[in-house]
């Protein structure tokens, strides 16, 4: 891609992205309000006692006494000024609630992502190189197993083995609570808590990357330019790295782009099994409590991330494979 | 005004407290200072300000931060907390509370009668529907001196004292709320009470940490340095946390009933179902009387007789709870043990349905009812499946609908259901927690009112008599009569007197000492070495 084309490309894609995000915001708003029940009735249902005054007070406080289009207009105005609103249920600004959960979420999904990508591509490449031999079979079987096993079950089994039987790792939470710790002790403590959930979340994607890498590498390995390279006498290791792997990476990047876009969304299942204080649970609990502003806030952040990473992925294509043209 | 005083004095009411320390000493265990109690809270509460939020988990954790004037023994006798003693005038209209001396809020402000009056007349009256209904009976509340509160009622109200537990009327600091919107005041985010533990840290989705309040008004107490509530959303993870010793106490719905037998078998753990006497939740099949044929008393009797309540308590709840015998739980005042609903009898149930003219079709189905499954965990789904199987035996086809908490609350509140399950707290006295489900004046489109739409003028009259009578004997007569009528008419199908398992490591002492169990202040809880 020529450097001169970049600003125009970014502008066009930026405008498109903004329109997409706006459409998503409106869809989300309508969807969320289409679910039966509202936060006031949920609170009344959980409080063990209620009267009509109570419901009316809550609905007025939450702004639910306004017509839906007014509520939508108020919400759009605040989103456009980058104000995600206020959770009346939790008596806290949504931005604060989301930001509180962000470090934990990124740590978990980031660790799982890095692990899955690195280990997945390595295993896939190894399998492709040794296609048909026992190492290939072992890797393929492992990948298939993790691809097909439900996440929460993998999580529970890991807990059973490493926490209950071996007593090596804690079974839930993000850190030890109520213990004085400093510097490296904290890092070590969090790392111990991180290992099982990151592994659980990462194993599924590892399987995806391994299978994807293996398949595309085998496809590329049959192409003419690889034969040419081999005929020229290029060493086998260099052929694999520079010619086969590099060309096989495009589908992997596509998939990694999709996964990266979801990093911020966390994972409800893994966060629930391991009591990890991430955004997935925040969204899930907000859904159950009909805490509309929080739910919309999480949706907004994740949709922005997805749109952003799609853009990044497109640009990365052009860098890895100069034949790919970016188009606005 | 001279008042000859009767009523309960602190000395007698305090007996259970003294007993407990003596029991401990008799076992050779002196309370040990220090240590952190790690436990679990599910689901995570939205805020920890009692009144602004009154969900179960809020009451458990905030019960350590806030205190009421009184607490209640397992037999619902009042125990002094912030009120040192109290007297009731012979006509039952004047209540005088003497407050403890030297009580401070966590921000150092002394607690006085002004705070108590503010909490009753303004704070809870404004935010809490439960308090509003009862405190509307107050004519005036005065503070003759900073440590005395005198409340005059418009009419005698015998269950009045039950409203001064922490869960109904936590004493909040006037200086942090007065003149503000109580629901949005900054103190809601950083709660300040008089309790033995003060709010220290809350990492949402992770844990709540409460720390020892050094200026607590009971000398030498609390014994613990801190209490940590971990937020663990998955029930199997909670069970593992308890089994591996990562937490030493679970309560409420933390542990699913089907996991209880395995935990009972562990030698280091103690399982108790006590400590729910004040709330005494009663579970029932909630019938919508507007749906035919549920308006026919014979149909309701038949459904009730087609169910084996022993099976429900033993096989679904594994003995956590007791079969219900009538609309008033046996742990609630004025329960009449001689009044019982008809027992399990499938043949008699079928005969009643025949008599009601509901003949089975070729598939053996007399009629079909929808059932909204209570979305509060796995055990309720199992109950719905049991109901479906049992009722099919008498020719009633139950169609199960699943839902989530939000939809359930809305649909029950809007009367948009045929049958569902509900469980309702009784708050110690039928006037406070039972009447609301059956009197026709409380048929409202709000959860926990008479959403079923049952109406019987005689029942209305008896509940009114019991509410207004000053003498417990007159109240008992009215409640016994109403229990008889309700047992014949079965307006709701009572299933089980619920209890929730409190499971703790044996080194945790005094976890349950009152009729409020884990909702208590924990100022006497300690960990043995």
Interface residues (C-beta under 8 A of the other chain):
Chain A: X35 X36 X37 X38 X41 X42 X43 X44 X45 X46 X47 X48 X49 X50 X51 X52 X53 X54 X55 X61 X88 X89 X90 X91 X92 X97 X100 X101 X104 X156 X159 X163 X164 X167 X170 X171 X172 X173 X174 X177 X178 X271 X272 X273 X274 X275 X277 X278 X281 X282 X285 X288 X289 X290
Chain B: X36 X38 X43 X44 X46 X47 X52 X53 X54 X55 X56 X128 X129 X130 X132 X133 X183 X184 X188 X189 X203 X204 X205 X206 X207 X209 X226 X228 X230 X231 X232 X233 X234 X236 X237 X240 X241 X243 X244 X246 X404 X405 X406 X407 X408 X409 X410 X411 X412 X413 X424 X425 X444 X445 X446 X447 X448 X449
